[in-house]
Amino acid sequence: MKCGQVVLVNYPFTDHSGSKVRPALVVSSDYFNKRGDFIVVPISAQENPNDDYVFPLDSAEPYFAATLLKPASRCVRWSKLMTISRSVVHSRLGHMPEPQLGQIRKAIRSIFE
């Protein structure tokens, strides 16, 4: 997997009540990803205007086409980091271009500062 790749993964609910196949964004470095595990954040169609921990997506913007996401995808939930194995990837979609990927990774780093 490459940093910035959009993938479909079996993503568990945070309360462990189940899971669904959802799009996710690989945010870990290519060097880290060589291990076979990598870090992703979910991509969601659910919007919450009071959630400060999302990166909004706009299907009308030129960058969006590179992601190969459905137009209903509304945001990257960058505060919900998860390490997953390559084996739970159902398929690869597109990629998140710069500078959007850079903004998302910067937001993730802010969690630890």
N, C-alpha and C positions, 0 to 999 in steps of 0.2 A: 504494500500500500504506500501511497505517496501522500505527503502533507497536502491538504487542499482537495483531495479526492472526495467526491460524494458517493456514498455507498448505501445499499439497502441492507439493514441488519435486523436481527431479532433483538429488539430493544426492550428490556424489562421495565415494568412500572416501578417507580421508586418505593412503593409499599410492598413490592414483591408478590402482588396478587396475580400477576400474569405478565404477558409480554405481547408485543405486536411487531410485525415487520414494518420498519419505519426507515425513512432516509436519515442519514447521519453524515457529519462532516469530519474527516480525519484531520486532527489538529496537532498531533505529535510530529516531531521532526522525522525526516527520512532516515536518519541515523538510528533513532530509537525504534523505528518501525521494522528494521532489519531483524529484530528478535522474533518476530512472528506475532507479537501482540502490538496493539496500537491504541491510541486514545482518540475517542470520538465525542462529539456533542450532537444531540438530536436536532433535527429540522422538523418544524411543526406547522400545521395549518391553523392551529389554535392561537388566536391573538389575545393578549391581556394587556390593555393599555397601562396598567399599573405595575407591570413587571419591568424593572430596570435592568434585568439580566438577560436581555434578548437583543439580537441584532436583526433589525427588520429586513425583510426581503421584498423586492418589488419586481414582479414578473414583467413589468413594462420597461425596465431598465435593460440596456444592452448586455450587461454582464450576466444577466439571469440565464440567457440561452446556453451559456457554457456549462451550467450546472446540470442540465437535462432533467431538472425537477418539474413536477406538475405545477401549473400556474397557481394552484391553491396553496402552495407552500408559502407561508407568511413570515417565518422567523427562524433564526438559529438560537437555540436555548443554550448559550455558552456557559452557563453556570452548572450544567448537568453533565459533568465529565464522567466518562466511563472507559475503562480499559477493557478491550475485547480481543478475542482471538480471531485470527484470519478465518477460522472454521465457521464462524457465525455470520459471515458475509454471504448474503444471498446473490447479490450482483453489484457490479460497479456501474455508476451512472457517469456523470461528467466531473467537472472540477470547479471549485470556487476561485475565481481570478483574484489577483491583487488589484486594487488595494483592499478589497473586502476581506480577504483572508487575513491580511495584516491587521486590520481593525479588530477582527474577532479574536485573534491571538493576543493582541494587546489587552483587550477586555478581560480575557482569561487570566493573564498575568496579574491584573489588578486585584484579583481575588486574594492573592498571596502577599500583597503589599500593605 
